[in-house]
Amino acid sequence: MIKIFKRIKNSKFFEIFSISIILIAATIYGVETFKISELTRDIIFTIDYLITVIFIIEIFIRMFGEHKIKDFFKDPWNVFDFTIVTISLIPIELLANILIARVVRVFRVMRLITHVPKFKSIISAFFKSLPRVAYVMALMFVIFYIYAILGATFFGDVDPQRWENIFISLWTLFQIATFENWPDIMRVQFVANPFSWVFFFTFIVIIGFVLMNMIVGIIVDTISEENAEETRLEKEILLKLDQIEKKIEK
């Protein structure tokens, strides 16, 4: 029986079918955002019910396709899948309101991550890059803090709406870091002090061009390392298979 479930679990058709069901679920959740008739809503409810049943069957197939059920839970991605399917089984009546029920159902679309290997590689690389990214973020906070104090000191009297205190200054600097209307913010200060451009120019260069790009570079570098590791493992496996094949031929 285990062999049958394992064969189904490892088949390409099973994988494509699972991805198709997730995409159908994503589509009907999108359709629900429009104004639709009661008949259409009833049809969507029926399809959603069938999708839930299919998800449960799929999880059971993958669980019983292992030698032991506990082996299924050794893979964090399987735990992630199982958790999402389990949460989506909570009856709507037990949830606070219909909005929470919709949010819970929409999370099932995230199961697409576990069915696309490249998605898993990107997510894994992202989590591996977090320690290095955290140091860059900490440095960014220090620079934000320094510039917030300078901004409140130099510009607080001219434009108190944006620079009255450190908290408001931090919010303004975040807006500048996203390049949202920063010329308008600078123009107010430039009228009062022509040298204020130095403050804005240095902040944008440090945060917007240097540190932001460092974060992107770290993540890209981690993804490259992840892909190189996968390629190395594939080459090792192929080499071992080739050696076994030569031994068999001898």
Secondary structure, DSSP 8 states (H G I E B T S, - for coil): -HHHHHHHHH-HHHHHHHHHHHHHHHHHHHHTTS---HHHHHHHHHHHHHHHHHHHHHHHHHHHTSSSHHHHTTSHHHHHHHHHHHHTTS-GGGSSSHHHHHHHHHGGGGGHHHH-HHHHHHHHHHHHHHHHHHHHHHHHHHHHHHHHHHHHHHHTTT-HHHHSSHHHHHHHHHHHHTTSSHHHHHHHHHHH-GGGHHHHHHHIIIIIIIIHHHHHHHHHHHHHHHHHHHHHHHHHHHHHHHHHHHHHH-
